[in-house]
């Protein structure tokens, strides 16, 4: 995702994240797009309401958006692992998993 850089002074960066929600009862789709300036990452996720449950669109929005953001986070972590490996470094394993493997 990134290339190696020499000694640089501290800098500030801005990454732009856009989240789009689309509701088609009983489902909601979330699409998240992250623009880092160097790369563009995109993830989609869905939430599906049980027809027997009350129709509360906010819940579907929250579930779909949360799932899309989790997926984006995983993409970022995989990109970082690839960059670490490409740089010849070895990433030390985390003492605790960042998420439950059953969620994948």
Wavefront OBJ file of the C-alpha trace (Angstrom):
o trace
v 0.000 0.000 0.000
v 2.845 2.404 0.758
v 6.437 2.679 -0.268
v 9.398 2.947 2.065
v 10.309 6.454 3.081
v 13.500 7.857 4.497
v 13.664 10.206 7.448
v 10.817 12.667 7.126
v 9.525 15.397 9.351
v 6.191 14.717 11.042
v 3.213 15.438 8.833
v -0.531 15.443 9.007
v -2.649 13.415 6.614
v -6.307 13.372 5.823
v -8.053 10.252 4.617
v -11.530 10.670 3.228
v -14.158 8.083 4.051
v -17.558 7.995 2.400
v -20.340 5.729 3.597
v -23.367 5.064 1.408
v -26.491 3.341 2.694
v -29.194 1.861 0.503
v -32.383 0.439 1.971
v -34.525 -2.081 0.139
v -36.857 -3.563 2.729
v -36.115 -5.967 4.318
v -32.414 -5.372 3.553
v -29.873 -2.596 3.878
v -26.615 -2.351 1.953
v -23.659 -0.263 3.080
v -20.790 0.721 0.812
v -17.746 2.371 2.329
v -15.010 4.005 0.247
v -11.707 5.115 1.783
v -9.457 7.462 -0.189
v -6.017 7.690 1.406
v -4.671 9.943 -1.312
v -2.417 7.076 -2.423
v -4.967 4.267 -2.535
v -8.685 3.710 -2.782
v -10.270 0.903 -0.746
v -13.903 -0.145 -0.988
v -16.067 -2.588 0.974
v -19.731 -3.536 0.932
v -21.868 -5.279 3.530
v -25.539 -6.120 4.051
v -28.022 -6.430 6.854
v -31.275 -8.324 6.424
v -34.296 -7.830 8.665
v -36.278 -10.847 9.711
v -39.808 -10.281 8.332
v -41.204 -10.996 11.799
v -39.164 -8.181 13.410
v -40.311 -4.576 13.731
v -39.298 -2.308 10.862
v -36.634 -0.024 12.404
v -34.428 1.167 9.508
v -31.784 2.636 11.841
v -30.886 -0.858 13.047
v -30.266 -2.103 9.505
v -28.171 1.014 8.797
v -26.069 0.429 11.897
v -25.531 -3.266 11.206
v -24.666 -2.839 7.523
v -22.399 0.170 8.179
v -20.661 -1.566 11.087
v -20.027 -4.676 9.001
v -18.659 -2.615 6.099
v -16.330 -0.702 8.430
v -15.072 -3.928 10.017
v -14.380 -5.296 6.531
v -12.515 -2.097 5.650
v -10.447 -2.405 8.819
v -9.475 -5.940 7.848
v -8.466 -4.728 4.377
v -6.248 -2.067 5.957
v -4.626 -4.617 8.264
v -3.952 -6.976 5.333
v -2.460 -4.085 3.347
v -0.204 -3.210 6.292
v 0.891 -6.852 6.621
v 1.774 -6.876 2.916
v 3.727 -3.631 3.256
v 5.561 -4.927 6.321
v 6.475 -8.118 4.483
v 7.537 -6.228 1.335
v 9.777 -4.029 3.474
v 11.499 -7.178 4.762
v 10.331 -6.729 8.320
v 8.594 -9.355 10.388
v 5.415 -8.353 12.141
v 5.214 -9.605 15.698
v 1.954 -11.403 16.411
v -0.590 -9.536 18.495
v -0.995 -10.975 22.014
v -4.785 -10.981 21.517
v -6.789 -11.287 18.303
v -8.189 -8.002 17.043
v -11.485 -9.712 16.195
v -13.165 -13.034 16.628
v -12.109 -15.338 13.771
v -15.697 -16.613 13.607
v -16.705 -13.148 12.260
v -14.744 -13.655 9.044
l 1 2 3 4 5 6 7 8 9 10 11 12 13 14 15 16 17 18 19 20 21 22 23 24 25 26 27 28 29 30 31 32 33 34 35 36 37 38 39 40 41 42 43 44 45 46 47 48 49 50 51 52 53 54 55 56 57 58 59 60 61 62 63 64 65 66 67 68 69 70 71 72 73 74 75 76 77 78 79 80 81 82 83 84 85 86 87 88 89 90 91 92 93 94 95 96 97 98 99 100 101 102 103 104
